[in-house]
Amino acid sequence: METAILLVQYFCVLLAALVLGNWYLSECKRLKAAGAPWYAAYLTTPGILIICILLLLPFLSLVL
């Protein structure tokens, strides 16, 4: 039973990463078509979320 719960948790994290990545990619394509600078994608909501997650990873590895 614990294995099933763990697999569901892994699946949820993978699904969230796929949704966030797809959202970020669509924002990149939209901004590139509009002629925005290369860094404009990092200033969108999915870009900020990805940056925050990347900055939190080292702290989470220390705590867990």
Secondary structure by P-SEA (a helix, b strand, c coil): caaaaaaaaaaaaaaaaaaaaaaaaaaaaaaaaaccccccccccaaaaaaaaaaaaaaaaaaac
